[in-house]
Amino acid sequence: MSMFVNSGWSIYIAVIALLGIAFCVWVLWTQRSWLTPDKADEESEHVWDGNITELNTTVPRWWTIMYIGLCVFALIYLVLYPGLGSNKGLLGFTSAGQVKAEQERINARLEPVYAKYAKMDITDIAKDEEARGIGRRLFLNNCAQCHGSDARGGPSFPNLSDKVWLYGGEPEQILYSITNGRHGIMPPHRDSMSPADASDIAQYIRSLNNLAHDPARVAVGKERFGTTCIACHGADAKGNQALGAPNLTDGVWLYGSSEAIIVDGILNGHNNQMPAQKKRLTEEQIRLLAGWVWGLSNVPQN
């Protein structure tokens, strides 16, 4: 994709835009019979049905003036707005800035609605029917794309409706996750172990979850786990929320529990990022969203 962001691409776009305008002006000039609008119509050699003749009629002056005006407008537009490659234009307009301004306008209009929740505890927000309704709508608009409309997630996207949390499920931890985002990295180990070693570890992990496994390989996998994985997942494989390292014994799988998927994760690692919402949502909106998410696993749902 580098071809779309380098300076050559920007120059190409600018040249195409200017050549388009120049071509229109050239056509108008070369067909300048508009300078003599009273010129009589000329008959062409195209005749149909014996007496229907196609005429070569002079272009009306108003039509030509209109196109000249459009060319002038195009040049003014390209000077004021971004249209010449990477040039931002004199007005500095951007679609992102327009969206942001629109969001600020909407947030200002809704500020009285959110004001009463600004200081409310997240646990109280989760129990307030109106607040939960607003939180759910915020979730559907901003989070459902990854976590699903039911918040149950999917492959590589956590289920937010249970009590299993990578970074902790306390209200303030959820609030932090939404506000600042999270970046979870499982480092690849393909350079430090063979696929056979990773397979042995996978057998050990599957045994911790009462999944089908080879007992003869579990001991070997446990030993290998102790020298490679213990730093993040702990000696008991129950994970570390401070690092976002998942519990490998609870039967909850972010990517899947098959041996092939586990081995692939060990060898190639994972790199997941939860985007920060602090630049997209207001503090009040984030609190309402955090309250709704926390309530999914802590407050009985109607």
C-alpha positions as CSV (number, residue, x, y, z in Angstrom):
1,M,0.0,0.0,0.0
2,S,3.1,2.3,0.1
3,M,2.3,3.4,-3.4
4,F,-0.8,5.2,-2.2
5,V,0.9,7.3,0.5
6,N,4.2,8.4,-1.1
7,S,4.8,11.8,-2.7
8,G,4.6,10.3,-6.2
9,W,1.0,9.3,-5.7
10,S,0.1,12.8,-4.4
11,I,1.7,14.4,-7.5
12,Y,-0.2,12.0,-9.7
13,I,-3.6,12.9,-8.2
14,A,-2.8,16.7,-8.5
15,V,-1.8,16.4,-12.1
16,I,-4.9,14.4,-13.0
17,A,-7.2,17.0,-11.4
18,L,-5.5,19.9,-13.1
19,L,-5.3,18.2,-16.5
20,G,-9.0,17.5,-16.3
21,I,-9.8,21.2,-15.9
22,A,-7.3,22.2,-18.5
23,F,-8.8,19.7,-21.0
24,C,-12.3,21.3,-20.5
25,V,-10.9,24.8,-21.1
26,W,-9.1,23.5,-24.2
27,V,-12.3,21.9,-25.6
28,L,-14.2,25.2,-25.0
29,W,-11.6,27.2,-26.8
30,T,-11.1,25.0,-29.8
31,Q,-14.9,24.8,-30.3
32,R,-15.2,28.6,-29.9
33,S,-18.1,29.1,-32.3
34,W,-19.8,30.4,-29.2
35,L,-18.1,33.7,-29.9
36,T,-20.5,34.1,-32.8
37,P,-23.8,32.8,-31.4
38,D,-25.8,34.2,-34.3
39,K,-24.1,31.9,-36.8
40,A,-26.6,30.1,-38.9
41,D,-27.1,26.4,-38.4
42,E,-25.3,24.2,-40.9
43,E,-26.9,21.1,-42.4
44,S,-25.0,17.9,-42.0
45,E,-25.0,15.0,-44.4
46,H,-27.1,12.9,-42.0
47,V,-30.6,12.5,-43.4
48,W,-33.3,10.1,-42.2
49,D,-36.7,9.2,-43.7
50,G,-35.9,11.2,-46.7
51,N,-36.4,14.7,-45.2
52,I,-35.2,14.7,-41.6
53,T,-31.8,16.4,-41.5
54,E,-29.4,16.6,-38.6
55,L,-28.2,20.2,-38.1
56,N,-24.9,21.4,-36.8
57,T,-26.1,23.9,-34.3
58,T,-23.9,26.5,-32.5
59,V,-23.6,25.8,-28.8
60,P,-25.6,28.4,-26.8
61,R,-23.5,31.1,-25.1
62,W,-25.1,30.4,-21.7
63,W,-24.0,26.8,-22.0
64,T,-20.4,27.7,-22.6
65,I,-20.4,30.4,-19.9
66,M,-21.8,27.8,-17.5
67,Y,-18.9,25.4,-18.2
68,I,-16.3,28.2,-17.9
69,G,-17.8,29.1,-14.6
70,L,-17.6,25.4,-13.5
71,C,-13.9,25.4,-14.4
72,V,-13.3,28.5,-12.3
73,F,-15.2,27.0,-9.5
74,A,-13.1,23.8,-9.7
75,L,-9.9,25.8,-9.4
76,I,-11.2,27.8,-6.4
77,Y,-12.3,24.6,-4.8
78,L,-8.9,22.9,-5.3
79,V,-7.3,25.9,-3.6
80,L,-9.6,26.0,-0.6
81,Y,-10.2,22.3,-0.1
82,P,-7.9,19.2,-0.2
83,G,-8.1,18.0,-3.8
84,L,-4.5,18.3,-5.1
85,G,-2.9,15.2,-3.7
86,S,-1.7,15.7,-0.2
87,N,-2.3,19.5,-0.3
88,K,-4.7,20.3,2.6
89,G,-6.1,23.5,1.1
90,L,-6.3,27.0,2.6
91,L,-9.3,26.0,4.8
92,G,-7.6,22.9,6.2
93,F,-10.8,20.9,5.8
94,T,-10.7,17.2,6.6
95,S,-13.5,14.6,6.8
96,A,-12.1,13.5,10.1
97,G,-12.4,17.0,11.4
98,Q,-15.9,17.3,10.1
99,V,-16.9,14.1,12.0
100,K,-15.2,15.3,15.1
101,A,-17.1,18.6,15.0
102,E,-20.3,16.8,14.4
103,Q,-19.6,14.5,17.4
104,E,-18.9,17.6,19.6
105,R,-22.1,19.2,18.5
106,I,-24.1,16.1,19.3
107,N,-22.3,15.6,22.7
108,A,-23.0,19.2,23.6
109,R,-26.7,18.7,22.9
110,L,-26.7,15.5,24.9
111,E,-24.6,16.8,27.8
112,P,-27.6,17.4,30.1
113,V,-28.6,13.8,29.6
114,Y,-25.2,12.5,30.6
115,A,-24.6,15.0,33.4
116,K,-26.4,13.1,36.1
117,Y,-24.3,10.0,35.5
118,A,-20.9,11.9,35.7
119,K,-20.4,11.2,39.4
120,M,-22.5,8.1,39.7
121,D,-20.7,4.9,40.7
122,I,-20.3,2.4,37.9
123,T,-22.1,-0.2,40.1
124,D,-25.0,2.1,40.5
125,I,-25.1,2.8,36.8
126,A,-25.4,-0.9,36.2
127,K,-28.5,-1.0,38.3
128,D,-30.2,2.1,36.8
129,E,-32.6,1.1,34.0
130,E,-32.2,4.3,32.0
131,A,-28.4,4.3,32.3
132,R,-28.3,0.7,31.2
133,G,-30.4,1.5,28.2
134,I,-28.0,4.3,27.2
135,G,-25.0,2.1,27.9
136,R,-26.4,-0.6,25.7
137,R,-26.9,1.8,22.8
138,L,-23.4,3.1,23.2
139,F,-22.1,-0.5,23.1
140,L,-24.1,-1.4,19.9
141,N,-22.7,1.8,18.2
142,N,-19.1,1.4,19.3
143,C,-18.3,-2.1,20.5
144,A,-20.6,-4.6,18.8
145,Q,-18.5,-4.7,15.7
146,C,-15.9,-6.7,17.6
147,H,-17.7,-8.2,20.6
148,G,-21.0,-8.9,18.9
149,S,-24.4,-7.4,19.6
150,D,-24.8,-9.8,22.5
151,A,-21.3,-9.0,23.9
152,R,-20.4,-12.7,23.7
153,G,-17.4,-12.0,21.5
154,G,-16.0,-14.4,18.9
155,P,-12.6,-15.8,17.8
156,S,-9.9,-13.4,19.2
157,F,-12.6,-11.1,20.7
158,P,-13.4,-11.7,24.4
159,N,-16.8,-12.6,25.8
160,L,-17.9,-9.7,28.0
161,S,-20.9,-11.3,29.5
162,D,-19.1,-13.9,31.7
163,K,-16.9,-13.5,34.7
164,V,-13.7,-14.3,32.9
165,W,-11.5,-11.2,32.4
166,L,-8.0,-10.9,31.0
167,Y,-7.2,-7.7,32.8
168,G,-9.7,-7.9,35.6
169,G,-13.5,-7.4,35.9
170,E,-13.7,-4.8,38.6
171,P,-15.6,-1.6,37.5
172,E,-12.4,0.5,37.5
173,Q,-10.5,-2.1,35.5
174,I,-13.2,-2.2,32.9
175,L,-13.3,1.6,32.9
176,Y,-9.5,1.7,32.3
177,S,-9.8,-0.8,29.5
178,I,-12.4,1.2,27.6
179,T,-10.7,4.5,28.2
180,N,-7.1,3.6,27.4
181,G,-7.4,0.4,25.5
182,R,-5.3,-2.8,25.9
183,H,-2.5,-4.4,23.9
184,G,-2.2,-8.1,24.6
185,I,0.9,-9.8,23.1
186,M,1.6,-13.5,23.2
187,P,5.2,-13.7,22.0
188,P,6.1,-16.3,19.3
189,H,8.3,-19.2,20.3
190,R,9.0,-20.7,16.9
191,D,12.7,-19.8,17.3
192,S,13.1,-21.3,20.7
193,M,11.2,-24.6,20.4
194,S,10.2,-27.2,17.8
195,P,6.6,-27.9,16.7
196,A,6.9,-31.2,18.7
197,D,7.8,-29.3,21.9
198,A,4.8,-27.0,21.3
199,S,2.6,-30.0,20.7
200,D,3.7,-31.5,24.1
201,I,2.8,-28.2,25.8
202,A,-0.6,-28.2,24.1
203,Q,-1.2,-31.7,25.4
204,Y,-0.4,-30.5,28.9
205,I,-2.7,-27.5,28.6
206,R,-5.6,-29.6,27.2
207,S,-5.1,-32.0,30.2
208,L,-5.7,-29.0,32.6
209,N,-9.1,-28.5,31.0
210,N,-10.1,-32.2,31.0
211,L,-9.9,-32.3,27.2
212,A,-8.7,-35.3,25.3
213,H,-4.9,-35.6,25.6
214,D,-2.0,-38.1,25.5
215,P,-1.0,-38.9,29.1
216,A,2.4,-40.0,28.0
217,R,3.2,-36.6,26.6
218,V,1.6,-34.5,29.4
219,A,4.6,-34.8,31.8
220,V,7.0,-33.7,29.0
221,G,4.7,-30.8,28.2
222,K,4.4,-29.8,31.8
223,E,8.2,-29.6,32.1
224,R,8.5,-27.6,28.9
225,F,5.7,-25.3,30.1
226,G,7.6,-24.7,33.3
227,T,10.7,-23.4,31.5
228,T,8.9,-21.3,28.8
229,C,5.4,-20.3,29.8
230,I,5.5,-20.0,33.6
231,A,6.7,-16.4,33.5
232,C,3.4,-15.1,32.2
233,H,0.9,-17.8,32.9
234,G,2.2,-18.8,36.3
235,A,3.2,-22.1,37.8
236,D,-0.4,-23.1,38.1
237,A,-1.2,-21.9,34.5
238,K,-3.9,-19.6,36.0
239,G,-2.6,-16.5,34.2
240,N,-1.7,-13.0,35.3
241,Q,-4.2,-10.2,35.0
242,A,-1.5,-7.6,35.4
243,L,-0.1,-8.8,32.1
244,G,-3.3,-9.8,30.4
245,A,-2.0,-13.4,30.4
246,P,-5.1,-15.7,30.3
247,N,-6.0,-18.4,32.7
248,L,-5.3,-21.7,30.8
249,T,-7.3,-23.9,33.2
250,D,-10.8,-22.4,33.1
251,G,-12.1,-23.9,29.9
252,V,-12.5,-20.5,28.2
253,W,-10.6,-20.1,24.9
254,L,-10.1,-16.9,23.0
255,Y,-8.9,-18.6,19.8
256,G,-10.0,-22.3,20.3
257,S,-9.0,-25.4,22.2
258,S,-7.9,-27.7,19.5
259,E,-4.3,-28.9,19.6
260,A,-3.5,-27.3,16.2
261,I,-4.8,-23.9,17.4
262,I,-2.9,-24.1,20.6
263,V,0.3,-25.1,18.9
264,D,-0.1,-22.3,16.3
265,G,-0.5,-19.8,19.2
266,I,2.6,-21.0,20.9
267,L,4.8,-21.0,17.8
268,N,3.5,-17.9,16.1
269,G,2.1,-15.9,19.0
270,H,-0.8,-13.5,19.1
271,N,-1.0,-9.7,18.9
272,N,-4.4,-8.3,19.9
273,Q,-5.3,-4.7,20.5
274,M,-8.3,-3.1,22.2
275,P,-8.5,0.4,20.8
276,A,-8.7,3.3,23.3
277,Q,-12.0,5.1,23.3
278,K,-11.0,8.3,25.2
279,K,-10.7,10.3,22.0
280,R,-14.0,9.0,20.6
281,L,-16.3,9.1,23.6
282,T,-16.8,11.5,26.5
283,E,-16.0,10.5,30.1
284,E,-19.7,10.2,30.8
285,Q,-20.3,8.0,27.9
286,I,-17.4,5.7,28.9
287,R,-18.8,5.5,32.4
288,L,-22.2,4.5,31.1
289,L,-20.6,1.9,28.8
290,A,-18.5,0.5,31.6
291,G,-21.5,0.3,33.8
292,W,-23.5,-1.7,31.2
293,V,-20.6,-4.1,30.5
294,W,-19.9,-4.7,34.2
295,G,-23.6,-5.3,34.8
296,L,-23.7,-8.1,32.2
297,S,-22.0,-10.5,34.6
298,N,-22.9,-8.9,37.9
299,V,-26.5,-7.6,37.7
300,P,-29.5,-9.9,36.8
301,Q,-30.7,-9.1,33.3
302,N,-34.3,-8.7,32.5
